[in-house]
Amino acid sequence: MATLWGSKVFSYRGLLSRISRTVPASGLDLRSLCPCQGETALCRQTSYPWWNAAERPFSHGGGSVVEQQTLNSIAKNIQEQQYKRVVVMAGAGISTPSGIPDFRSPDSGLYDNLQKYNLPYAEAIFEINFFHHNPKPFFALAKELYPGNYLPNSAHYFVRLLHEKGLLRRMYTQNIDGLERLAGIPPDLLVEAHGTFATASCTVCRRKYEGEELRPDLMSGVIPKCPTYLLIVMGTSLKVEPFASLAGAVRGSVPRLLINRDLVGPFALRNRRQCDAVLLGDVVSGIQILVDALGWTQELDALMAGATKKTETKTTEE
């Protein structure tokens, strides 16, 4: 059965494409993104797509200098509705006050405390190839981070307040802890860049699941499995390509059943997958054994009898 992986709902390319739609072809017009009160002339444009806030205050053609923004000036412009569409970008730092460790802080960071999972390197716990090889570390960590173990803090509720005042345009978050949703920020305003526990998808058949469907398994330490996918191989030598490669193309978590006269293809390997099953012998006899085990014998007999009757009727008419 295929393993479930937290949904990946966003790509950075998508973020950049959204932003690029607001940027004129000639360069970034800073006035459109951070208007300064009383200024009507265009802000200085550089060859860089982003203004470096660490640089000196910028000037424009007349030689006058635009004053550096401060927290107070930002707050005043929000109060006076100079900023009517606010976009928030947030990382792990807004969740550390809730007790969730960030990733890269020395000693206390998540990456410095993953030794118990026996990873080849810390980042492997979030890499899909390693997940396919060994999903246990990811789900063990997911159990620790699962929503409900921690509560939102003032940073999350501040963003909720922006929404209630009609100012929040979008929140991009790197966090997978779900505290934004728990704080009441509408999901349609969230772009959860690194995934979310709210939904999951099968890594093979792509079937989507609600996060709550997986909670019982996750909390009990059981790796969630997708029950919707099975490969049955029968009556083939698996020698003709590209057809033959299909049997080995499915993930290692997908059960495979071979009903065949001989062991063939990946089923003939010395180290067969644990989720493989083999029934050797005559194919028709093997199918009958499977049908009997399923309790479908009468249905199969009726189906075949109906087909035989149609054939006889057609022959008689001819």
C-alpha positions in Angstrom: 0.0 0.0 0.0 1.3 3.4 -0.9 2.6 5.8 1.8 1.0 9.2 2.3 3.0 12.3 2.2 2.0 15.7 3.5 0.6 17.9 0.7 3.0 20.1 -1.3 0.7 22.9 -2.2 3.1 25.6 -3.5 6.2 26.2 -5.4 8.5 29.2 -5.2 8.1 29.6 -9.0 4.4 30.3 -8.3 5.3 33.0 -5.7 7.7 34.7 -8.1 5.2 34.6 -10.9 2.6 36.2 -8.7 4.9 39.0 -7.7 6.2 39.5 -11.2 2.7 40.4 -12.4 3.0 43.5 -10.2 6.4 44.5 -11.6 6.7 46.7 -14.7 8.9 45.5 -17.5 11.3 48.4 -16.9 12.0 47.3 -13.4 10.5 47.4 -9.9 8.5 50.5 -9.1 9.0 50.7 -5.3 6.2 53.3 -5.0 3.7 50.6 -5.9 4.9 48.3 -3.1 5.9 50.7 -0.3 4.5 54.2 -0.9 6.0 56.9 1.2 3.7 59.6 2.4 3.8 62.8 0.4 6.0 61.4 -2.3 4.8 61.4 -5.9 8.0 60.9 -7.9 9.2 57.4 -8.7 11.6 55.8 -6.3 15.1 55.1 -7.5 15.3 52.1 -9.7 18.4 49.8 -9.6 19.5 46.9 -11.7 18.4 44.6 -8.9 14.9 43.3 -8.8 14.7 44.0 -5.0 15.6 47.1 -3.1 18.3 46.4 -0.4 16.9 47.9 2.8 20.5 48.1 4.2 21.5 50.7 1.6 21.4 54.4 2.3 18.1 56.3 1.7 17.5 56.6 -2.0 17.1 59.8 -4.0 15.4 60.7 -7.2 15.9 63.2 -10.0 15.4 66.4 -8.0 18.0 65.5 -5.5 15.6 65.2 -2.5 15.9 62.2 -0.2 13.1 60.0 0.8 13.0 59.4 4.5 13.8 56.0 5.8 10.6 54.1 6.9 10.3 53.3 10.6 7.9 51.1 12.5 6.0 54.2 13.6 5.6 55.4 10.1 4.5 52.0 9.0 1.9 51.8 11.8 0.7 55.3 10.9 0.2 54.4 7.3 -1.7 51.3 8.3 -4.0 53.3 10.6 -4.6 55.9 7.8 -5.3 53.1 5.3 -2.3 54.0 3.1 -1.7 50.3 3.0 -4.8 48.4 2.0 -3.3 45.1 0.9 -0.8 43.5 3.3 1.2 40.4 2.3 2.9 38.5 5.1 5.9 36.2 4.7 6.7 34.1 7.8 9.2 31.4 8.8 9.9 29.2 11.8 10.7 32.2 14.0 7.0 33.0 14.5 6.4 29.5 16.0 9.4 29.3 18.3 7.6 31.3 21.0 4.9 28.6 20.9 7.5 26.0 21.9 8.3 24.6 18.4 12.0 24.5 17.6 13.3 26.2 14.5 15.5 24.4 12.1 19.0 25.9 12.2 19.6 27.4 15.6 22.8 25.8 17.1 22.0 23.1 19.8 18.3 23.9 20.0 17.4 23.8 16.3 15.5 20.9 14.8 18.4 19.8 12.6 20.7 19.5 15.6 18.4 17.2 17.4 17.6 14.5 14.8 20.3 12.0 15.8 17.7 9.5 17.1 16.4 9.0 13.6 19.7 7.7 12.3 19.6 10.0 9.2 22.4 10.2 6.7 22.2 14.0 7.0 19.6 16.2 8.8 17.8 17.5 5.7 17.1 13.9 4.5 14.1 13.7 6.8 12.2 16.1 4.4 13.5 14.7 1.1 11.1 12.6 -0.9 13.7 10.1 -2.1 14.7 9.3 1.5 11.0 9.2 2.5 10.4 6.5 -0.1 13.3 4.5 1.2 12.4 5.0 4.9 9.3 6.9 5.9 9.5 6.2 9.6 11.6 9.2 10.6 9.3 11.6 8.9 6.2 10.3 10.5 7.9 10.1 13.9 8.7 13.8 13.6 5.3 14.5 12.2 3.8 13.1 15.4 5.8 15.6 17.5 4.8 18.5 15.3 1.2 17.5 14.7 -1.3 20.4 15.2 -2.9 20.3 18.6 0.4 19.9 20.5 1.1 23.7 20.4 -0.9 26.9 20.4 -0.6 30.0 18.3 1.0 33.1 19.8 0.6 36.9 19.3 2.4 36.8 15.9 -0.3 34.4 14.5 -3.1 36.4 16.0 -1.7 39.7 14.7 -2.0 38.2 11.2 -5.6 37.2 12.0 -6.2 40.8 13.1 -5.0 42.0 9.7 -7.5 39.7 8.1 -10.4 40.9 10.3 -9.6 44.5 9.4 -9.7 43.6 5.8 -6.0 44.2 5.2 -4.6 40.7 4.7 -4.0 40.0 1.0 -2.1 36.8 1.5 0.1 35.0 4.0 3.1 32.9 2.8 4.4 30.6 5.5 7.2 28.2 5.6 5.7 26.5 8.7 4.0 23.1 8.7 2.7 23.3 12.2 -0.8 24.6 11.3 -0.8 27.4 13.8 -1.9 29.9 11.2 -5.1 27.9 10.6 -5.5 27.4 14.4 -5.3 31.1 14.9 -8.3 31.5 12.5 -6.5 32.7 9.3 -8.7 31.5 6.4 -7.0 28.7 4.4 -7.8 30.5 1.1 -5.5 33.3 2.2 -2.7 30.9 3.2 0.1 29.7 0.9 1.7 26.9 3.0 5.0 26.8 1.1 6.4 23.7 2.7 3.2 21.7 3.0 0.5 21.3 5.6 -1.0 18.7 7.9 -4.5 19.7 6.8 -4.3 17.4 3.8 -2.1 14.5 2.5 -1.7 12.8 -0.8 -0.7 9.2 -1.8 2.7 9.2 -3.3 1.6 6.8 -6.0 -2.1 7.2 -6.9 -2.3 10.9 -5.8 -5.5 10.3 -3.9 -6.1 13.1 -1.4 -6.9 12.6 2.2 -8.0 15.0 5.0 -5.4 15.3 7.7 -7.8 14.1 10.4 -8.2 10.8 8.6 -4.5 10.0 9.2 -4.4 11.3 12.8 -5.2 7.9 14.5 -2.4 6.1 12.7 0.0 8.9 13.2 -0.6 9.2 17.0 -0.3 5.4 17.4 3.0 5.3 15.6 1.6 3.5 12.5 2.7 4.6 9.1 -0.4 5.6 7.2 -1.0 3.6 4.1 -3.2 4.2 1.0 -5.4 1.2 0.4 -6.4 2.1 -3.1 -3.6 0.7 -5.2 -2.6 -2.9 -6.2 -0.7 -4.3 -9.2 -1.7 -7.7 -10.5 0.7 -9.3 -13.0 -0.4 -12.5 -14.8 0.4 -14.6 -17.8 3.5 -12.9 -19.0 7.2 -13.5 -19.4 8.0 -9.8 -18.8 10.6 -9.8 -21.4 9.2 -7.4 -24.0 10.0 -3.7 -23.3 8.7 -1.2 -22.5 5.8 -3.2 -21.1 8.1 -5.3 -18.9 9.5 -2.3 -17.0 6.0 -1.3 -15.7 6.1 -4.0 -13.1 9.1 -2.4 -11.5 8.0 1.2 -12.0 5.6 1.3 -9.0 6.8 2.4 -5.6 8.1 -0.2 -3.2 5.1 0.3 -1.0 2.7 -0.9 -3.7 1.5 -4.5 -3.3 2.1 -6.7 -6.3 0.6 -10.1 -7.1 2.0 -12.4 -9.7 -0.2 -15.2 -11.0 2.0 -17.0 -13.5 3.6 -20.3 -14.6 7.1 -19.0 -13.8 8.8 -16.3 -11.7 9.5 -13.4 -14.0 10.9 -9.9 -13.9 11.3 -8.3 -10.5 9.5 -11.3 -8.9 12.5 -13.5 -9.8 14.9 -11.4 -7.9 16.6 -12.9 -4.9 15.5 -10.1 -2.5 11.8 -9.8 -3.4 9.7 -7.0 -1.9 7.9 -7.8 1.3 4.6 -6.6 -0.2 4.9 -9.0 -3.2 2.8 -12.2 -3.4 3.3 -15.0 -5.9 0.9 -17.8 -7.0 2.7 -20.2 -9.5 0.9 -22.5 -11.9 -1.8 -22.4 -14.5 -3.2 -18.8 -14.8 -6.9 -19.9 -15.0 -6.5 -22.1 -11.9 -4.7 -19.2 -10.1 -7.5 -16.8 -10.9 -10.0 -19.3 -9.6 -8.1 -19.6 -6.3 -8.1 -15.8 -6.0 -11.8 -15.5 -6.9 -12.7 -18.1 -4.3 -10.6 -16.3 -1.7 -12.6 -13.1 -2.6 -15.9 -14.8 -2.3 -16.7 -13.8 -5.9 -17.1 -17.3 -7.4 -20.9 -17.1 -8.0 -20.6 -13.7 -9.6 -17.8 -14.8 -11.9 -19.7 -17.9 -12.9 -22.8 -15.8 -13.6 -20.8 -13.4 -15.7 -19.2 -16.1 -17.7 -22.6 -17.9 -18.2 -24.2 -14.7 -19.4 -21.4 -14.2 -21.9 -21.7 -17.8 -23.1 -25.4 -17.5 -23.6 -25.0 -14.3 -25.7 -22.5 -16.1 -27.9 -24.8 -19.0 -28.4 -27.7 -16.8 -29.3 -25.6 -14.8 -31.8 -24.4 -18.1 -33.4 -28.0 -19.4 -33.7 -29.2 -16.2 -35.4 -26.4 -16.4 -37.9 
